[in-house]
Every structure is written in structure tokens, then in C-alpha cells.
Amino acid sequence: MKRAALAAALVLTVTSCAGDRDVGRRYRAERALWLADREYESLMIRPQEVATEQWAALARAYEAIGQRYAGTPAVARGEVAHREMQTVAARALFAAAQVHSRMLDSTRMDTVYMQIARDFAHLPEVAAEVALARGRLAELRGEFARAADLYQTVVDAVAPQYEGKAIARRVLDLPLLIADLRARSSPDGDRRAPYAAARPYFERIAREGSEERVRLEALARLADIAVGLQEWQEAIAILERLEARLAQLDDPPREPCDVRFAISGVQKRAGASPVSVGATLTRLLEDYPDCGIATAVLAALARNAAERDQIDEALGYLDRITAEHKEDVDAASQALLARAQLLDGAGRWPESREGYRALMFQYPISDAALAAPLEIWQHYGRLGDAAAGAAALGEAEAHYRDFIARYPPGPLTHQARERLAQTLLLERKYEQAVTEMTSLGEDLRGQPRGLALLMTAAQVASAQLSDPARTAVILARVAEVYPRTEAGRWAAQEAARLQGTTSP
């Protein structure tokens, strides 16, 4: 008995120690991942100022976590601890792939995804996430058939859920994406067969889905399929069923008025008369006075009235937006822009010009206000009035420079700088335009927009300034900042060629 008791105690001691080791190892893994995540969040505060070497170091740190904790001690294999540790490792490798994506290193990103697929295929959620990520990568590369195949594995493996893990919430979006990719990869571009193939999946989910909200979302996708197949009356019938069912819920997954708005869109695509479409939109606001997309409905009513040549009626809808929703800067400013454009098209230029100026005064910090100066220039361009057009460009340049000086750096300031560069190009101030584009490209370095600006600056330096040395400097910078992109590799070769040509 003593031997038995001693053996039992020894087993308990060993098991306890093993459990302690597992807990300690899990803690170290979670802490390593937490520290790496903190570094990532810190770098993302101002990503444009982060050197490529810092991103590369962070990617290596994530990969090291994945490599170190992918395997667990033998005592834990087959236990919950082993699965939990591997989940941590997979999360680290996913983060590494994300960092490689930021560096535009698609080759290394794909390698990491392949490693995750190889080492963690036995974890269903991880395998599905890998397939989803690799599908996105294949899609970006234009490998549409392969992307569709990868997405299909997710659809086959994951049941859709409204409440649940992220991938279960996203899976309903995939069958239609698969249909689009199949159509794009088809030799004849046929869309009907792939969309028809997706229909049974949504019909089944609409009948048998585990949650009412999932069933409703599947019904919405069936309407999308009908639209894709140009079965207009079928689409409208499904949307009407969906609206009725949504109206019965206290907390619907989408608003019934959104569905009614979609019905008006289908009517328009089906070739219904503007009067009929306008009636649907009018009834929408009557039936749903608190609709969250009222501004979009009013804008659609304005466009509808303009189609019927009812300019004053259209202006009335736009005025309702600015009067009833003036706190919504985006909607109100876009309404003022549309109002000025409508007046211009109707030949009422003095009112239109005043509208553009009112927009820039009332909502100066808006996309619409930044568009206004060049809209004025375009008016004179359509008239062929070169002198007035030149004056408008001068005013636009002054406006953008004032905006940049007045407001701190941010998305709208970047947009103003880009519009300034566009204005300088139109004024044929090529030297200043190149300077502005290269400066903004530096501020947006590491981002696709920054790459586009630098490449445009190089093109202008070459074609308009006939300055191969300046072109080579810009291209060399592209090669330095974007070394793993196709554009970066081309820029490196071209910069070397130009530098060889221009060297003494």
C-alpha cells in the first residue's frame, strides 16, 4: 500500500510539475506576443516615419515567437495546453505575415502563410484563416481561380454565424466573391454560371441557418445573386420579403429602410421610369422618417429630379440636406457641391460660383471644399476661356497653400497637397510640382499612394523637365523604400541606367 501511495504521489507530483511548466510556458508565450503587439501598435502611430529595418525586426520577432512555441513539451501533446500554445504560435505568425504585407514583401508573406498552413492544418480555425489570407494574396496577384479555390475551402469548413468568431461572421461574404472570381477567370467571362452555382448555398442557409440573422443575411445575398443574373423582379421580390421580416425585429442586422433603398436601386437598373423610382424613394422617407440613410435618400431624390429636368425640385432636396443635416459635414458639404454642379449644368453660373465659394466658407475642412477650386477651373475650361481658367488655377493654388499652412498634417492636408501638385502641373509649374510630389511621397512612404506620387514625380522630371539626374534620384529613392515591389525593382534598374548615362 505504501508503494502504491508513493507511486500515486509521484505521478501527481510529476503531473503537477508538468502543468506548472505548461502554465509558465504559456505565460511566456503570451507575454512575448503581447510585447510584440505593443511594438506594432507603437509603430502604427506614425507608420510613415518607421524605417524598413524596424518593420523587418518586428517581423523577425513575431516569427521567432511562432517558431519557439509551435511545438510544446511532450507531456502536453494531445492536451488542451498543446492546442492553446499552438494557437499562440499561429497568432504570432499571422502577425508576422501582416508586417510583411506592410513592407509589400508578398514573397515572404506567402512563405509565412504556407508555414502556418503546413504546421497548423489540424487546427480548423487556423486552417480557415490561412486559406482566407492566402486567397486574398492570390487575388491580389490576379490568380483568380486559385483564390476562388482557397475561399471555397473556407466556405466548406466554416458554418456562418452572426455572433461568433470573425471568420464565421465573414464566411457569408465569400460565395459571391467566389462567383465573381470564377467569372473573371472564365475564358468567356460568363457570370451567370458562377452566380447560379452560389445560389443553392444561400438557399440552404436561408432555410436552415442556425440564427435568424444569418438566415436574413443569406436572403440578402440571394437578392444580390438575382441582381447579378439580372433577374430584376426576383431580386425585388426577395428584397420585399427581407424588408418585411426585418421590420418585425427589435434589433435587425440591417435597417428595413436600407432594403427599401436597395429596391429603388434595382428598379433603376431594371429600367423603371424615373417617376416610379422617385415614388419609391418618396414613400421610403414617409414610411421611415428616422431612417439612418436619409441624406443618401435625399441625394438620390435630387438626382432623380434632375433626370426629370426638375432642377428646382432637385435643389430643394439638396437644400433639405444642408438644413436638416448640417451637422453631418460630409453629407452637407457634398450636397453643396452637388448643388453648385447642378446649377452650373443648368447654365446658372453666377449662382453656381457663389455656391462653390459658400461651400469653401461653410465647410472648409471637407473633401467637397477641396474639390471646389478645380471645379471652378473646369467650368472655364469647358467654355474655352483661357484667361479666366488661368486666374482660377492661381486662386486654387493659393487656396491649397493656405489650407496646408492653416491645418495640421492629416488625411485632408495630404489631399490638399496632392491637389496642389495637380494644380501646379496644370499651371505647368513642373519644378514645383515635382518638389511637392516627392515631399508628399516621402511623408506617405511605405504606402501605395506614396509610391504612386514618387513614380509620377519621376515621370514629370523625365518628360517635362528633361532632367535625367533628378529622375534617377527619385527612382533610387523608390527602389530604397519599396525594394520588394515590382515598381521598386524596375526603379532600381532604371536609376542605375540613368546614373550610368549621366555620370561624368
Secondary structure, DSSP 8 states (H G I E B T S, - for coil): -HHHHHHHHHHHHHHHHHHHHHHHHHHHHHHHHHHHHHHHHHHTTSGGG--HHHHHHHHHHHHHHHHHHSS--GGGTTSHHHHHHHHHHHHHHHHHHHHHHHTT-HHHHHHHHHHHHHHSTTSHHHHHHHHHHHHHHHHHTT-HHHHHHHHHHHHHH----SSS-HHHHHGGGHHHHHHHHHHHHSTT---HHHHHHHHHHHHHHHHH-SSHHHHHHHHHHHHHHHHHTT-HHHHHHHHHHHHHHHTT-SS-SS-HHHHHHHHHHHHHHTT--HHHHHHHHHHHHHH-TT-TTHHHHHHHHHHHHHHTT-HHHHHHHHHHHHHHSTT-HHHHHHHHHHHHHHHHHTT-HHHHHHHHHHHHHH--SSHHHHHHHHHHHHHHHHHT-HHHHHHHHHHHHHHHHHHHHHS-SSHHHHHHHHHHHHHHHHTT-HHHHHHHHHHHHHHTTTSHHHHHHHHHHHHHHHHTS--HHHHHHHHHHHHHHSTTSHHHHHHHHHHHHHHHHH--
